């Protein structure tokens, strides 16, 4: 999953300690991010200035991550443990739409499988065990009770283009939001 636009540098001071749960591997701090738009294997080129000018029209804002916790993509096929963005989703959608419009204008192919289902979240754990739906529900219930009330407020004042090759999330470009 090489290239994505997302919120990464804004999360540098976020600490999330997930409880030790068999079958769930915590996500390393340097990999924490919120995907705004997954682009795919081809790096978007020739659009940085246009993306930057569109994003400067959007003022910085706050989001809230948590307390809602989900197994994604579904309870029947859990792959990730995620804290959901519960406040600021519309603003993140505005950023997503702005970037998407620039990429489409430049005929850049988008490989986002969830293009019509934006569900912003912070992945905090990877589910490594094979779980049936009942076991997944039990796991989710246990984690929810241990993380009860978790609420992280983050100011979004920039968006990053990230190369996630080899599981290393490297910021390639950073776009400031407006004042």
matplotlib code that plots the C-alpha trace (Angstrom):
import matplotlib.pyplot as plt

x = [0.0, 2.5, 1.0, -1.6, -2.7, -3.2, -2.7, 0.6, 2.8, -0.2, -0.1, 3.6, 2.6, -0.2, 0.4, -2.0, -1.2, -3.4, -3.7, -1.8, -4.4, -3.5, -3.8, -3.5, -0.2, 0.0, 0.8, 4.2, 4.1, 5.9, 3.2, 0.3, -1.7, -5.2, -5.7, -7.6, -7.2, -5.4, -3.8, -2.2, 1.1, 1.8, 3.1, 1.0, 3.2, 2.8, 0.0, 1.8, 1.2, -2.5, -3.1, -1.3, -3.4, -6.7, -5.7, -4.7, -8.4, -9.3, -8.7, -7.1, -9.6, -9.8, -10.8, -11.6, -10.4, -12.3, -14.0, -15.6, -13.5, -14.1, -12.7, -12.2, -13.1, -15.8, -16.4, -16.6, -13.2, -11.2, -7.8, -7.4, -8.4, -9.2, -10.1, -12.7, -12.7, -15.9, -15.6, -14.3, -15.2, -16.9, -13.7, -11.6, -14.1, -13.6, -9.9, -10.4, -12.7, -10.2, -7.4, -9.5, -10.7, -7.1, -6.1, -9.1, -8.4, -4.9, -6.2, -4.3, -5.6, -6.9, -6.8, -8.8, -11.2, -13.3, -13.6, -17.4, -17.1, -14.9, -14.5, -11.6, -9.9, -6.6, -5.4, -3.9, -3.6, -3.4, -5.4, -3.0, -5.3, -8.0, -11.2, -14.8, -17.4, -18.2, -14.5, -14.1, -17.0, -15.4, -12.1, -13.6, -15.6, -12.5, -10.5, -13.4, -13.6, -9.8, -9.8, -13.1, -13.5, -10.3, -10.6, -7.8, -8.1, -5.8, -5.5, -5.3, -3.2, -1.5, -1.9, 0.9, 1.7, 3.0, 5.0, 4.2, 6.4, 7.6, 5.5, 7.7, 5.5, 7.7, 6.3, 7.2, 5.4, 3.5, 0.7, -0.3, -3.9, -4.9, -4.8]
y = [0.0, 2.6, 6.1, 7.9, 11.3, 11.4, 12.9, 11.7, 14.6, 16.0, 12.7, 12.9, 13.6, 11.1, 8.1, 5.2, 2.2, -0.8, -3.6, -6.8, -9.0, -12.4, -12.2, -8.4, -6.7, -3.0, -0.6, 1.1, 4.9, 5.8, 4.1, 5.9, 7.8, 8.5, 7.9, 10.7, 9.2, 6.0, 6.6, 3.3, 2.1, 5.1, 8.3, 11.3, 13.6, 17.2, 18.0, 19.3, 23.0, 22.5, 20.3, 22.8, 25.7, 23.8, 22.8, 26.3, 27.3, 25.0, 26.3, 24.2, 22.3, 19.8, 16.2, 13.8, 10.2, 7.8, 6.7, 4.5, 1.4, -1.0, -4.1, -3.3, -3.9, -5.9, -8.0, -11.1, -10.4, -8.4, -7.2, -4.0, -2.6, 1.1, 4.1, 5.9, 9.7, 10.9, 14.6, 16.4, 13.7, 16.3, 18.5, 15.4, 14.7, 18.2, 17.6, 14.3, 15.8, 18.6, 16.2, 13.8, 16.6, 17.6, 14.0, 13.4, 16.6, 15.3, 11.9, 10.2, 6.7, 6.2, 2.6, 3.4, 0.4, 2.5, 5.5, 5.8, 4.8, 7.2, 5.9, 7.8, 6.0, 5.5, 1.9, 1.0, -2.8, -5.5, -8.6, -11.5, -14.4, -16.0, -15.1, -16.3, -13.5, -14.6, -14.5, -11.2, -9.8, -11.0, -9.5, -6.2, -6.2, -6.9, -4.1, -1.6, -2.2, -1.7, 1.5, 2.8, 6.5, 7.0, 10.4, 12.0, 15.6, 16.6, 19.8, 19.2, 21.9, 19.9, 16.9, 14.6, 12.6, 9.4, 6.5, 3.4, 1.0, -1.9, -0.9, 2.2, 5.3, 8.1, 11.6, 12.8, 16.1, 18.1, 20.5, 23.3, 24.1, 27.8, 30.3]
z = [0.0, -1.0, -1.2, 0.8, 1.8, 5.5, 9.0, 10.3, 11.5, 13.6, 15.5, 16.6, 20.2, 20.5, 22.7, 22.7, 24.9, 23.9, 26.4, 25.7, 24.1, 22.5, 18.7, 18.5, 17.6, 18.6, 15.9, 16.4, 17.2, 14.0, 11.9, 13.5, 10.9, 9.7, 6.0, 4.3, 0.8, -0.3, -3.7, -4.4, -5.9, -8.1, -6.5, -7.5, -9.5, -10.8, -8.4, -5.2, -6.0, -6.8, -3.7, -1.6, -2.9, -2.4, 1.2, 2.1, 1.7, 4.6, 8.1, 10.8, 13.0, 15.8, 15.6, 18.4, 18.1, 20.3, 22.5, 19.7, 19.0, 16.1, 14.4, 10.7, 8.0, 9.8, 12.9, 10.6, 9.0, 11.6, 10.4, 12.5, 15.8, 15.3, 17.3, 15.3, 14.5, 16.3, 15.7, 12.7, 10.1, 7.9, 7.8, 7.0, 4.2, 2.9, 2.7, 1.0, -1.6, -2.3, -2.9, -4.9, -7.2, -8.0, -8.6, -10.9, -12.7, -13.5, -14.4, -11.6, -10.9, -7.3, -6.0, -2.8, -2.4, 0.0, -2.2, -1.5, 2.2, 4.1, 7.6, 9.3, 12.1, 13.8, 13.6, 17.0, 16.6, 13.9, 14.4, 13.8, 15.0, 13.0, 14.8, 14.3, 14.9, 18.4, 19.4, 17.6, 19.6, 22.9, 21.9, 21.1, 24.3, 26.3, 24.6, 24.9, 28.7, 29.0, 26.9, 28.2, 27.7, 25.7, 23.9, 22.0, 20.7, 17.8, 15.9, 12.2, 10.6, 7.9, 5.6, 4.5, 1.4, 2.8, 1.2, 3.2, 1.3, 3.3, 6.3, 6.9, 6.9, 5.4, 4.9, 1.4, 1.3, 3.9, 3.0, 5.5, 6.0, 5.8, 8.6]

ax = plt.figure().add_subplot(projection="3d")
ax.plot(x, y, z, "-o")
ax.set_aspect("equal")
plt.show()
